[in-house]
Amino acid sequence: MSIQRIHTGWNQKNKSRQLGQIAGAVAVNIWKISQKTLLSLENEGFETSTWEDRFNVLEEVSCFLIYVSSNELMNLPDDKKHTYITDIAIKISDTIISNKQELKIESVDQTIPFIDKLNSRLSEYGEFPYDIEPSYKTKIILGNHLMNVMGDLDNNWIRMYVVDSEIPKMIPPLKMAIKSLIKE
């Protein structure tokens, strides 16, 4: 799982893009930002003792970033927005399954577990307003979910660390990627 630069443009600038292609590029960026967040949490000393713990963190961060991504496209009609979110979710789910198979993690299920988690998280996050960025309460929800999947040692600090330090680093590169991928 290497971390690479964020994809913010297309090689063939004048070629028109389908929504599915844009969703695929956004999904790759979401996965990269999720990986970077996991690495940052581990570098700060927060405990993830197993690959399953790491994937749980990656999934939670990915769900949050999909929520942000869906709200950044407010002008999109509902049917296209639904297709966009679905395409991102399937791409990330496939990435999770592929990585788990590569690491020989026993509990490799089909696409459904991540999709179910995403639907649950989108429902939770959707209860709060989204103006320029997610509301503070939405950020706290992500912190709570990460608190539940991280080690017991970190439970006292993880929520506020994520809200104060990690979320501000996650959102700008995602917004930049979405804006530039959609614009071109």
N, C-alpha and C positions, 0 to 999 in steps of 0.2 A: 504494500500500500504506500506508494510514493506520493509525495505532495509536490505538485507542479504549479506553474503559474495559472492564474485565472484566465479563462477564454473570454475575450471581450470583443472579438471581431471575426469576420469571415475571411478566408483566403480569397475567394472570388467575390469581390465586393458588390458587383452589379447583378449577381444572380438572385432571383427571388427565392425566398425560403418559405417552406411550409411550416405551420405551427408546430408540427411534430419534430421538425429539425431544430427549431428554436428550443422547444422543451427538452430535447436531448442534450443540447449544449448547456442549458441551464441546470439540468440534472447533474452533469459532469462537474459543473462549478459548485453546486450544492455539496456533492460528495467530497470535493477537494477542501472546501471550507470546513466541513464536518471533521475531516481528518486533521486539519490544522488545529481546530479547536480541541480535539482529543489530545493531540500532541502537546498543546499548550497546557492543558489541565494536568497531564502527566508530568510535564517539566516543572510545574508549580508544586508538585509533590502530592497531588490528589491520587488516590489509590484506585487502580483498575488491575485486579490480580489475574484475571483470565481473559482469554479472547472473547468469551461470551460477554463479559462486562464491557469490553471495548466496543463490541458491536452494539450493545444496548445504548451506550453513549452516542455512537455514530447515528443510530436510528432516531434517538430523541432529538438530536441537533438537526438531522435531516428533516424530520417532521416540522420542526419550528421554521426552518428555512423554506420549506415548501409553502407553509402558511404565509410567510413574508412575500415569497414570490407570487403567490396568487393575489395578494393584496396590492402588489405593485402594478398589476394589470387591470385596474378598475374599469377602464374603458372597454375592455373586451366583453362581448356578449356572453351570457351565462353558458350557452352550449359550447362555445369555443374555450371558455375558461375551464369548464369541466374536462374537456378533451386535453387541454394543456396540463392540468394537474394530474390527470390520469396517466398521460405519457411520461411525465416526470416520475411519478410514483412507480410505474412499471420499470423504468430504467434504473432507478435506485434500488428497487427490490431485486432486480436481476443482478446488479452489482454486489449486493449483500450476499445473495446465494452463491454467486461465483467466488467471492472471496472466502466464504465459509467452506466451500468445497475445496478450494485451493489449500486452506489451512487444515483440512480434514476435521472440522468441527462436527461432532456427532449430530447435533440437533439441527440439521439443515432441512428445513421445511420448504414447502412451496412458497409462492409469492404471497399467499393469503395473510400470514402473521404480520408482515410489515404493513400491508394495506389496511388491515384491521386496526393496527396501532395508529396509522396515519389518520384514518377516519375518526377515531376516538379523539386524537389530539386536535384535529381541525375543528371538531365540534366544541371542544373545550376552549380553544383559542378564539373561536368565532363569537363567543359570548361577550367579548370585550371589544371596544372600538379600536380601529386602526386608522390613524390620521396620516402623519408623515412616516411614522414607524409604529411598531407594536406598542400597546399600552404597557405601563409598568406592571399591571396585574398579569398580563400575558407573559411577560418576562419572568415573573415570579413562578408562574406555572411551569415553565421550562426548568427553572432552577429546582423546583420541587421534584420534577421527574428525574432530573440528573441526581439529585440527592438520594432518591430511592434506588438508583442503580449503581451508585458509587459505594465504596467501602464505608463501614461504620465510623472509621476514624475521621472521615471528612464530612460527616453529616451536619456538623455545626456550622461549617463555613462555605460549603459548596454553593448553596443557593445565592448568597449575596456576592460571592466571587463571580459567578456566572453573570448575574445581572449587571454588576459594576464593571467587570473587566472583559469578559468574553463576548457578550452580545454586542457591545459597541465595536468590537473588531470584526464581527461576522457580517453585519448588515451592510456597511458601505461597499465592500467588494461585490456582494451579491447584487445590490442595486445598480452598481456600475456595469456589471456584466449584462443584466437584463436590459438596461437602457441602451447599451451599445448594440446588443444582439437584435433587439427589436427595431431599432432605428435604421439599421443598414439594410 
